[in-house]
């Protein structure tokens, strides 16, 4: 077609050109549709997997052992939040470590005499707590050596008694690294009673424990029985350690006693608030650790401590900035 008064000519595309263009557009549209279909299919598959995992999680939560594990994690978190805070403030972490590892002697006694493991561990831990408190009150310069000796003695004594126990078929790994998914109903009752004792004691003598934690000398001059409180604190620490052994094991117990209070101390201005925040943080670690162990098929106690440790390092790095 020649335009009037112009020097150019517009030619209509040939049938072959139109056919090629049509085929090219059709192929492009087909490719776009294929990509869209693949994306939709991948999205549907991903949603189906999420729905399947959600369904599996709900089914797991309906199981008795999982409910016991969650309840045990909450009970342990309460004790670790309250006693862990007092342990960190009073700088008694090494004492808690000595009691935790020395408690293995109580497990050996329980296996040897066919007693309940938590009963043997509780009685032996209370004995160690009273012994350590008596020695460290008289001469704190010997504290490290005494705790180190009791630490080693408890482990060695427990291992020997376990070897000598008749009909030995005990899974020691569940006590070394915890087995929160295998917590029986009787242990939950023990944890609940121990929590009641700890909470009642701290609530009744909150002001005295607060004075002991921040200025023991001033508290003694004001008439506070700091020696009796020190004994009571070490005994409650022993009960908390025995509770926590069932969840994360005696090797990892120190982490759950110290990491939540450390994080809570940076965001709290009062002792009571620090205890509450530490208990909530510890509960979050236990629940998230259980979820990780369920999703990745990992050991529950190690998963709880792994999440707590990662959060500790992240919090420390952010705090320094």
C-alpha positions as CSV (number, residue, x, y, z in Angstrom):
1,X,0.0,0.0,0.0
2,X,1.5,3.2,-1.1
3,X,0.7,6.3,1.0
4,X,-0.2,9.5,-0.8
5,X,2.4,12.2,-0.7
6,X,5.0,9.9,0.9
7,X,8.2,8.1,-0.1
8,X,7.6,4.9,1.7
9,X,5.6,1.8,1.0
10,X,3.9,-0.4,3.7
11,X,3.7,-4.0,2.7
12,X,1.3,-6.4,4.4
13,X,3.0,-9.4,6.0
14,X,3.0,-12.5,3.9
15,X,1.1,-15.6,4.9
16,X,4.3,-17.4,5.8
17,X,5.4,-14.5,8.1
18,X,2.0,-14.5,9.8
19,X,2.2,-18.3,10.3
20,X,5.7,-18.1,11.8
21,X,4.7,-15.3,14.2
22,X,1.6,-17.3,15.2
23,X,3.6,-20.4,15.9
24,X,6.2,-18.4,17.9
25,X,3.5,-16.7,20.0
26,X,1.8,-20.1,20.6
27,X,5.1,-21.7,21.7
28,X,5.8,-18.7,24.0
29,X,2.3,-18.9,25.6
30,X,2.7,-22.7,26.0
31,X,6.0,-22.2,27.7
32,X,4.5,-19.6,30.0
33,X,1.6,-21.9,30.8
34,X,4.0,-24.8,31.5
35,X,6.1,-22.6,33.9
36,X,2.9,-21.4,35.6
37,X,1.6,-25.0,35.9
38,X,4.9,-26.1,37.4
39,X,4.8,-23.3,40.0
40,X,1.2,-24.1,40.9
41,X,2.1,-27.8,41.2
42,X,5.1,-27.0,43.4
43,X,3.0,-24.7,45.6
44,X,0.3,-27.3,46.0
45,X,2.9,-30.0,46.8
46,X,4.5,-27.7,49.4
47,X,1.1,-26.9,51.0
48,X,0.2,-30.6,51.0
49,X,3.5,-31.3,52.8
50,X,2.8,-28.6,55.3
51,X,-0.7,-29.9,55.9
52,X,0.7,-33.4,56.3
53,X,3.3,-32.3,58.8
54,X,0.7,-30.2,60.7
55,X,-1.5,-33.3,60.8
56,X,1.4,-35.4,62.0
57,X,2.2,-32.9,64.7
58,X,-1.4,-32.8,65.9
59,X,-1.5,-36.6,66.0
60,X,1.8,-36.6,67.9
61,X,0.3,-34.1,70.5
62,X,-2.6,-36.4,71.0
63,X,-0.2,-39.2,72.1
64,X,0.3,-39.7,75.8
65,X,4.1,-39.7,75.8
66,X,4.2,-36.4,73.9
67,X,1.8,-34.8,76.4
68,X,3.9,-36.0,79.2
69,X,7.0,-34.6,77.5
70,X,5.4,-31.2,77.2
71,X,4.2,-31.2,80.8
72,X,7.7,-32.3,81.9
73,X,9.3,-29.5,79.9
74,X,7.0,-26.9,81.5
75,X,7.6,-28.2,85.1
76,X,11.3,-28.3,84.5
77,X,11.2,-24.8,83.1
78,X,9.5,-23.4,86.2
79,X,12.2,-24.9,88.5
80,X,15.0,-23.8,86.2
81,X,13.6,-20.3,85.9
82,X,13.3,-19.8,89.7
83,X,16.3,-21.7,91.1
84,X,18.4,-21.0,88.0
85,X,18.0,-17.3,88.6
86,X,19.2,-17.6,92.2
87,X,22.0,-19.9,91.1
88,X,23.3,-17.4,88.6
89,X,23.0,-14.3,90.8
90,X,24.7,-16.0,93.7
91,X,27.4,-17.4,91.4
92,X,26.7,-21.0,92.4
93,X,26.8,-22.5,88.9
94,X,29.9,-24.7,89.7
95,X,28.1,-26.0,92.8
96,X,25.1,-26.9,90.6
97,X,27.5,-28.7,88.2
98,X,29.0,-30.7,91.1
99,X,25.6,-31.7,92.4
100,X,24.4,-32.7,88.9
101,X,27.4,-35.0,88.1
102,X,27.6,-36.2,91.7
103,X,23.9,-37.3,91.4
104,X,25.1,-40.1,89.3
105,X,26.1,-41.8,92.5
106,X,22.5,-41.7,93.6
107,X,21.4,-43.4,90.4
108,X,24.0,-46.1,91.0
109,X,22.6,-46.7,94.5
110,X,19.1,-46.9,93.1
111,X,20.0,-49.4,90.5
112,X,22.0,-51.5,93.0
113,X,19.2,-51.7,95.5
114,X,16.4,-51.8,92.9
115,X,14.9,-48.4,94.0
116,X,13.3,-45.7,91.9
117,X,16.1,-43.8,90.1
118,X,14.7,-40.4,90.9
119,X,14.5,-41.3,94.6
120,X,18.1,-42.4,94.8
121,X,19.3,-39.4,92.8
122,X,17.2,-37.0,95.0
123,X,18.5,-38.4,98.3
124,X,22.1,-38.5,97.2
125,X,21.9,-35.0,95.6
126,X,20.5,-33.6,98.9
127,X,23.3,-35.2,100.8
128,X,25.9,-33.7,98.4
129,X,24.2,-30.3,98.6
130,X,24.3,-30.3,102.4
131,X,27.9,-31.5,102.4
132,X,29.0,-28.8,99.8
133,X,27.1,-26.1,101.7
134,X,28.8,-27.1,105.0
135,X,32.3,-27.1,103.5
136,X,32.0,-23.9,101.4
137,X,30.4,-21.9,104.2
138,X,33.5,-22.5,106.4
139,X,36.1,-22.0,103.8
140,X,35.2,-20.8,100.3
141,X,38.8,-20.9,99.1
142,X,38.5,-24.7,99.0
143,X,35.2,-24.7,97.1
144,X,36.7,-25.6,93.7
145,X,38.7,-28.5,94.9
146,X,35.9,-29.9,97.1
147,X,33.3,-29.7,94.3
148,X,35.7,-31.2,91.8
149,X,36.4,-34.1,94.1
150,X,32.7,-34.8,94.8
151,X,32.0,-34.4,91.1
152,X,34.5,-37.2,90.3
153,X,33.5,-39.3,93.3
154,X,29.8,-39.3,92.4
155,X,30.4,-40.3,88.8
156,X,32.8,-43.1,89.7
157,X,30.7,-44.4,92.6
158,X,27.6,-44.5,90.4
159,X,29.3,-46.3,87.5
160,X,30.8,-49.0,89.8
161,X,27.4,-49.6,91.6
162,X,25.7,-49.8,88.2
163,X,28.2,-52.4,87.1
164,X,27.6,-54.4,90.2
165,X,23.9,-54.1,90.1
166,X,22.1,-57.5,89.7
167,X,20.4,-58.0,86.4
168,X,22.0,-54.9,84.9
169,X,20.0,-53.8,81.8
170,X,19.8,-50.0,82.4
171,X,19.9,-47.5,79.6
172,X,22.5,-45.0,81.0
173,X,22.2,-42.8,78.0
174,X,18.7,-41.6,79.0
175,X,20.2,-40.3,82.3
176,X,23.4,-38.9,80.8
177,X,21.7,-37.0,77.9
178,X,18.0,-37.1,79.0
179,X,14.9,-38.8,77.7
180,X,12.1,-36.4,78.1
181,X,9.9,-38.4,75.7
182,X,10.0,-41.4,78.1
183,X,9.0,-39.5,81.2
184,X,6.5,-41.7,83.2
185,X,3.6,-40.5,85.2
186,X,5.4,-41.0,88.5
187,X,8.2,-38.7,87.5
188,X,5.6,-36.0,86.6
189,X,4.1,-36.3,90.1
190,X,7.6,-35.9,91.6
191,X,8.3,-32.9,89.4
192,X,5.0,-31.3,90.5
193,X,5.7,-31.9,94.2
194,X,9.2,-30.5,93.9
195,X,7.9,-27.4,92.1
196,X,5.4,-26.8,94.8
197,X,8.1,-27.0,97.5
198,X,10.4,-24.7,95.5
199,X,7.7,-22.1,94.7
200,X,6.3,-22.1,98.2
201,X,9.8,-21.7,99.8
202,X,10.8,-18.9,97.4
203,X,7.4,-17.1,97.8
204,X,7.6,-17.2,101.6
205,X,11.2,-16.1,101.9
206,X,11.4,-13.9,98.7
207,X,12.7,-10.8,100.5
208,X,15.3,-12.9,102.4
209,X,16.5,-14.6,99.2
210,X,16.7,-11.2,97.5
211,X,18.8,-9.8,100.3
212,X,21.1,-12.9,100.3
213,X,21.5,-12.6,96.5
214,X,22.6,-9.0,96.3
215,X,24.3,-8.3,99.7
216,X,24.7,-11.3,102.0
217,X,26.8,-9.3,104.6
218,X,24.1,-6.5,104.9
219,X,21.4,-9.2,105.1
220,X,23.3,-10.9,108.0
221,X,23.6,-7.6,109.8
222,X,19.8,-7.0,109.4
223,X,19.1,-10.3,111.1
224,X,18.5,-12.5,108.1
225,X,19.5,-16.1,108.7
226,X,21.8,-16.3,105.7
227,X,23.3,-19.6,106.7
228,X,19.9,-21.3,106.8
229,X,18.9,-19.7,103.5
230,X,22.2,-20.9,101.9
231,X,21.5,-24.5,103.0
232,X,17.9,-24.2,101.7
233,X,19.1,-22.8,98.4
234,X,21.5,-25.6,97.8
235,X,18.9,-28.2,98.6
236,X,16.4,-26.7,96.2
237,X,19.1,-26.6,93.6
238,X,19.6,-30.3,94.1
239,X,15.9,-30.9,93.6
240,X,15.9,-28.8,90.4
241,X,19.0,-30.7,89.1
242,X,17.3,-34.0,89.6
243,X,14.2,-32.8,87.8
244,X,16.2,-31.5,84.9
245,X,18.3,-34.7,84.6
246,X,15.1,-36.5,83.4
247,X,14.7,-33.9,80.6
248,X,18.1,-33.1,79.3
249,X,20.5,-35.4,81.2
250,X,23.1,-34.7,83.9
251,X,25.7,-33.7,81.4
252,X,23.6,-30.9,79.8
253,X,21.7,-29.8,83.0
254,X,23.9,-26.8,83.6
255,X,22.9,-25.2,80.3
256,X,19.2,-25.2,81.2
257,X,20.0,-23.8,84.6
258,X,22.1,-20.9,83.4
259,X,21.2,-19.9,79.8
260,X,17.6,-18.8,80.4
261,X,18.5,-16.7,83.6
262,X,21.4,-15.1,81.8
263,X,19.2,-13.9,78.9
264,X,16.4,-13.0,81.4
265,X,18.8,-10.9,83.5
266,X,19.6,-8.6,80.6
267,X,15.9,-7.8,80.0
268,X,14.7,-7.7,83.6
269,X,15.1,-5.1,86.3
270,X,13.8,-7.0,89.3
271,X,14.5,-10.5,90.7
272,X,10.9,-11.7,90.4
273,X,10.6,-10.5,86.9
274,X,13.9,-12.2,86.1
275,X,12.6,-15.5,87.5
276,X,9.4,-15.2,85.4
277,X,11.2,-14.4,82.2
278,X,13.7,-17.2,82.8
279,X,10.9,-19.7,83.2
280,X,9.2,-18.5,80.0
281,X,12.5,-18.6,78.0
282,X,13.2,-22.1,79.4
283,X,9.7,-23.3,78.4
284,X,10.2,-21.9,74.9
285,X,13.5,-23.8,74.6
286,X,11.9,-27.0,75.7
287,X,8.9,-26.7,73.4
288,X,11.0,-25.7,70.4
289,X,13.6,-28.4,71.2
290,X,10.8,-31.0,71.2
291,X,9.5,-29.7,67.9
292,X,13.0,-29.9,66.4
293,X,13.6,-33.4,67.6
294,X,10.2,-34.5,66.2
295,X,10.8,-32.9,62.8
296,X,14.4,-34.0,62.3
297,X,14.2,-37.3,64.3
298,X,16.9,-36.1,66.8
299,X,17.6,-36.7,70.5
300,X,15.2,-34.5,72.4
301,X,17.5,-33.4,75.2
302,X,20.4,-32.4,72.9
303,X,17.9,-30.6,70.6
304,X,16.7,-28.5,73.6
305,X,20.2,-27.5,74.6
306,X,21.3,-26.9,71.0
307,X,18.5,-24.3,70.6
308,X,19.3,-22.8,74.0
309,X,23.0,-22.5,73.1
310,X,22.3,-21.0,69.7
311,X,20.0,-18.4,71.2
312,X,22.7,-17.7,73.9
313,X,25.4,-17.0,71.3
314,X,23.0,-14.9,69.1
315,X,21.9,-12.9,72.2
316,X,25.5,-12.3,73.3
317,X,26.6,-11.2,69.9
318,X,23.6,-8.7,69.6
319,X,24.1,-7.4,73.1
320,X,27.8,-6.6,72.5
321,X,26.9,-4.5,69.5
